[in-house]
């Protein structure tokens, strides 16, 4: 089966081989999603806001992966 890496735009993609999501066949795995942007935590001290940011990122990764 073909593996498709879904990029996140993170500097760590090339450095350590990170991908926000990976699709193999009809399975999409998502991992390592945080509320970071431009090296800073968005919503620091506000867990609800952080979760909203993270879920939006996961949603976009799933859409990008064809989910």
DSSP file (Angstrom, degrees, kcal/mol; ACC not computed):
  #  RESIDUE AA STRUCTURE BP1 BP2  ACC     N-H-->O    O-->H-N    N-H-->O    O-->H-N    TCO  KAPPA ALPHA  PHI   PSI    X-CA   Y-CA   Z-CA
    1    1 A X              0   0    0      0, 0.0     2,-0.3     0, 0.0     0, 0.0   0.000 360.0 360.0 360.0 148.5    0.0    0.0    0.0
    2    2 A X        -     0   0    0      1,-0.0    23,-1.0     2,-0.0     2,-0.5  -0.575 360.0-143.3 -79.3 136.4    1.1    3.5   -0.7
    3    3 A X  E     -A   24   0A   0     -2,-0.3     2,-0.5    21,-0.2    21,-0.2  -0.869  13.5-167.0-100.2 131.3    2.1    5.7    2.3
    4    4 A X  E     -A   23   0A   0     19,-2.9    19,-3.0    -2,-0.5     2,-0.4  -0.976   7.6-152.4-120.7 119.4    1.2    9.4    2.1
    5    5 A X  E     -A   22   0A   0     -2,-0.5     2,-0.7    17,-0.2    17,-0.2  -0.771   7.9-147.7 -89.3 132.4    2.7   11.8    4.6
    6    6 A X  E     -A   21   0A   0     15,-3.3    15,-1.3    -2,-0.4    14,-1.1  -0.891  20.0-136.7-101.4 112.0    0.6   14.9    5.4
    7    7 A X        -     0   0    0     -2,-0.7    12,-0.1    12,-0.2    15,-0.0  -0.301  18.7-168.9 -71.9 151.6    2.9   17.9    6.0
    8    8 A X        -     0   0    0     10,-0.2    -1,-0.1     2,-0.1     3,-0.1   0.529  43.9-114.8-110.6 -13.3    2.4   20.3    8.9
    9    9 A X        +     0   0    0      1,-0.3     2,-0.1     2,-0.0    -2,-0.1   0.488  65.9 148.7  87.7   3.7    4.8   22.9    7.9
   10   10 A X    >   -     0   0    0      1,-0.1     3,-1.3     8,-0.1     4,-0.4  -0.413  56.9-130.5 -72.8 146.1    6.9   22.2   11.0
   11   11 A X  T 3> S+     0   0    0      1,-0.2     4,-1.0     2,-0.1     3,-0.3   0.702 105.2  68.0 -65.0 -19.2   10.6   22.7   11.0
   12   12 A X  H 3> S+     0   0    0      1,-0.2     4,-2.7     2,-0.2     6,-1.2   0.598  76.3  83.2 -80.0 -11.4   10.9   19.2   12.5
   13   13 A X  H <> S+     0   0    0     -3,-1.3     4,-1.1     4,-0.2    -1,-0.2   0.951 104.2  28.4 -57.7 -51.4    9.6   17.4    9.4
   14   14 A X  H  4 S+     0   0    0     -4,-0.4    -1,-0.2    -3,-0.3    -2,-0.2   0.862 120.9  55.7 -76.5 -36.5   13.0   17.4    7.7
   15   15 A X  H  < S+     0   0    0     -4,-1.0    -2,-0.2     1,-0.2    -3,-0.1   0.920 131.8   4.0 -65.3 -46.5   15.0   17.3   10.9
   16   16 A X  H  < S-     0   0    0     -4,-2.7    -1,-0.2     2,-0.1    -3,-0.2   0.293 102.4-102.9-126.4   8.4   13.4   14.2   12.5
   17   17 A X     <  +     0   0    0     -4,-1.1    -4,-0.2    -5,-0.5     2,-0.2   0.816  60.8 168.3  75.3  30.6   11.0   12.9    9.8
   18   18 A X        -     0   0    0     -6,-1.2     2,-0.3    -5,-0.1   -10,-0.2  -0.520  14.5-179.7 -79.7 142.4    7.9   14.2   11.5
   19   19 A X        -     0   0    0     -2,-0.2    12,-0.2     1,-0.1   -12,-0.2  -0.992  29.6-139.4-136.5 139.6    4.5   14.3    9.8
   20   20 A X  S    S+     0   0    0    -14,-1.1    11,-2.0    -2,-0.3     2,-0.3   0.914  90.7   4.2 -60.1 -43.0    1.2   15.6   11.3
   21   21 A X  E     -AB   6  30A   0    -15,-1.3   -15,-3.3     9,-0.2     2,-0.4  -0.979  62.7-158.0-144.1 154.3   -0.6   12.7    9.7
   22   22 A X  E     -AB   5  29A   0      7,-2.2     7,-2.7    -2,-0.3     2,-0.5  -1.000   8.2-158.2-134.1 133.0    0.2    9.6    7.6
   23   23 A X  E     +AB   4  28A   0    -19,-3.0   -19,-2.9    -2,-0.4     2,-0.4  -0.953  13.2 173.8-114.4 129.4   -2.2    7.7    5.4
   24   24 A X  E >   -AB   3  27A   0      3,-2.4     3,-1.8    -2,-0.5     2,-0.3  -0.960  69.3 -44.5-131.1 114.0   -1.7    4.1    4.4
   25   25 A X  T 3  S-     0   0    0    -23,-1.0   -21,-0.0    -2,-0.4     0, 0.0  -0.496 124.1 -22.9  63.9-126.6   -4.6    2.7    2.4
   26   26 A X  T 3  S+     0   0    0     -2,-0.3     2,-0.5    -3,-0.1    -1,-0.2   0.189 118.2  97.4-102.3  17.4   -7.8    3.8    4.2
   27   27 A X  E <   -B   24   0A   0     -3,-1.8    -3,-2.4     2,-0.0     2,-0.5  -0.910  51.1-170.0-108.7 131.0   -6.2    4.3    7.6
   28   28 A X  E     -B   23   0A   0     -2,-0.5     2,-0.4    -5,-0.2    -5,-0.2  -0.983   3.6-165.4-119.9 123.7   -5.1    7.8    8.7
   29   29 A X  E     -B   22   0A   0     -7,-2.7    -7,-2.2    -2,-0.5     2,-0.4  -0.913   3.3-168.4-108.2 134.1   -2.9    8.2   11.8
   30   30 A X  E     +B   21   0A   0     -2,-0.4     2,-0.3    -9,-0.2    -9,-0.2  -0.971  16.3 157.7-122.7 136.7   -2.5   11.6   13.4
   31   31 A X        +     0   0    0    -11,-2.0   -12,-0.0    -2,-0.4    -2,-0.0  -0.980  44.4  30.4-152.4 162.3    0.1   12.3   16.2
   32   32 A X        +     0   0    0     -2,-0.3     2,-0.5     1,-0.2    -1,-0.1   0.788  65.8 162.4  63.8  34.1    2.1   15.0   17.9
   33   33 A X        +     0   0    0    -13,-0.1     2,-0.2    -3,-0.1    -1,-0.2  -0.761   5.9 163.0 -93.9 126.5   -0.4   17.9   17.5
   34   34 A X        -     0   0    0     -2,-0.5    23,-0.1     2,-0.1     7,-0.0  -0.717  50.6-106.3-128.3 178.7    0.1   20.9   19.7
   35   35 A X  S    S+     0   0    0     -2,-0.2     7,-1.9     7,-0.1     2,-0.1   0.131  71.7 133.9 -95.0  20.9   -1.0   24.5   19.8
   36   36 A X  E     +C   41   0B   0      5,-0.2     2,-0.3     3,-0.1     5,-0.2  -0.425  26.7 173.1 -72.1 144.4    2.4   25.8   18.8
   37   37 A X  E >   -C   40   0B   0      3,-2.5     3,-1.6    -2,-0.1    -2,-0.0  -0.923  69.8  -7.4-151.0 128.1    2.7   28.4   16.0
   38   38 A X  T 3  S-     0   0    0     -2,-0.3     3,-0.1     1,-0.3   -28,-0.0   0.863 130.5 -54.5  54.2  39.0    5.9   30.2   15.0
   39   39 A X  T 3  S+     0   0    0      1,-0.2     2,-0.4     0, 0.0    -1,-0.3   0.546 118.5 103.4  78.0   7.6    7.7   28.6   17.9
   40   40 A X  E <  S-C   37   0B   0     -3,-1.6    -3,-2.5    -5,-0.1     2,-0.5  -0.945  74.3-115.4-126.2 145.5    5.3   29.9   20.5
   41   41 A X  E >   -C   36   0B   0     -2,-0.4     3,-0.7    -5,-0.2     2,-0.4  -0.648  28.8-145.4 -76.6 123.5    2.5   28.1   22.5
   42   42 A X  T 3  S+     0   0    0     -7,-1.9    -7,-0.1    -2,-0.5    11,-0.1  -0.759  82.4  18.1 -87.7 136.1   -0.9   29.6   21.5
   43   43 A X  T >  S-     0   0    0     -2,-0.4     3,-2.8     1,-0.2     7,-0.4   0.797  81.9-169.8  76.8  29.7   -3.4   29.7   24.4
   44   44 A X  T <  S+     0   0    0     -3,-0.7    -1,-0.2     1,-0.3     3,-0.0  -0.315  75.9  10.3 -55.3 126.2   -0.7   29.3   27.1
   45   45 A X  T 3  S+     0   0    0      1,-0.1     2,-0.4    -2,-0.0    -1,-0.3   0.491 110.5  95.4  81.2   3.3   -2.6   28.7   30.4
   46   46 A X    <>  +     0   0    0     -3,-2.8     4,-2.3     1,-0.1     3,-0.3  -0.720  47.2 176.7-126.6  80.2   -5.9   28.3   28.5
   47   47 A X  H  > S+     0   0    0     -2,-0.4     4,-2.6     1,-0.2     5,-0.2   0.847  79.6  55.5 -56.0 -38.4   -6.4   24.5   28.0
   48   48 A X  H  > S+     0   0    0      1,-0.2     4,-1.9     2,-0.2    -1,-0.2   0.935 110.4  45.2 -60.5 -46.4   -9.8   24.9   26.3
   49   49 A X  H  > S+     0   0    0     -3,-0.3     4,-2.1     1,-0.2    -1,-0.2   0.897 111.6  53.0 -64.4 -41.2   -8.4   27.3   23.7
   50   50 A X  H  X S+     0   0    0     -4,-2.3     4,-2.6    -7,-0.4    -2,-0.2   0.918 108.3  50.2 -60.5 -43.7   -5.4   25.0   23.1
   51   51 A X  H  X S+     0   0    0     -4,-2.6     4,-2.9     1,-0.2     5,-0.2   0.890 107.9  53.3 -63.7 -39.2   -7.7   22.0   22.5
   52   52 A X  H  X S+     0   0    0     -4,-1.9     4,-1.8     2,-0.2    -1,-0.2   0.918 111.2  46.4 -60.6 -43.1   -9.7   24.1   20.0
   53   53 A X  H  X S+     0   0    0     -4,-2.1     4,-2.0     2,-0.2    -2,-0.2   0.927 113.6  48.6 -63.6 -46.1   -6.6   24.9   18.1
   54   54 A X  H  X S+     0   0    0     -4,-2.6     4,-2.5     1,-0.2    -2,-0.2   0.912 110.3  50.2 -62.8 -45.0   -5.4   21.3   18.2
   55   55 A X  H  X S+     0   0    0     -4,-2.9     4,-2.6     1,-0.2    -1,-0.2   0.860 109.0  52.4 -64.9 -34.5   -8.7   19.9   17.0
   56   56 A X  H  X S+     0   0    0     -4,-1.8     4,-2.3    -5,-0.2    -1,-0.2   0.908 109.9  48.9 -65.2 -41.4   -8.7   22.4   14.1
   57   57 A X  H  X S+     0   0    0     -4,-2.0     4,-2.3     2,-0.2    -2,-0.2   0.912 112.4  47.9 -64.0 -42.2   -5.2   21.3   13.1
   58   58 A X  H  X S+     0   0    0     -4,-2.5     4,-2.5     2,-0.2    -2,-0.2   0.920 110.0  52.7 -64.1 -43.8   -6.3   17.6   13.3
   59   59 A X  H  X S+     0   0    0     -4,-2.6     4,-2.2     1,-0.2    -2,-0.2   0.927 110.4  47.5 -56.8 -46.0   -9.4   18.3   11.3
   60   60 A X  H  X S+     0   0    0     -4,-2.3     4,-3.0     1,-0.2    -1,-0.2   0.897 110.2  52.3 -64.3 -40.7   -7.3   20.0    8.5
   61   61 A X  H  X S+     0   0    0     -4,-2.3     4,-1.6     2,-0.2    -1,-0.2   0.907 109.9  49.0 -61.6 -41.5   -4.8   17.1    8.5
   62   62 A X  H  <>S+     0   0    0     -4,-2.5     5,-3.4     2,-0.2     4,-0.2   0.897 112.5  47.5 -65.7 -40.2   -7.7   14.6    8.1
   63   63 A X  H ><5S+     0   0    0     -4,-2.2     3,-1.7     4,-0.2    -2,-0.2   0.938 111.2  50.9 -63.5 -46.6   -9.1   16.7    5.2
   64   64 A X  H 3<5S+     0   0    0     -4,-3.0    -1,-0.2     1,-0.3    -2,-0.2   0.811 108.9  52.6 -61.0 -29.8   -5.7   17.0    3.6
   65   65 A X  T 3<5S-     0   0    0     -4,-1.6    -1,-0.3    -5,-0.2    -2,-0.2   0.457 123.1-105.8 -85.6  -1.5   -5.3   13.2    3.9
   66   66 A X  T < 5       0   0    0     -3,-1.7    -3,-0.2    -4,-0.2    -2,-0.1   0.669 360.0 360.0  87.2  17.2   -8.7   12.6    2.1
   67   67 A X      <       0   0    0     -5,-3.4    -4,-0.2    -6,-0.2    -5,-0.1   0.455 360.0 360.0 -81.4 360.0  -10.6   11.6    5.3
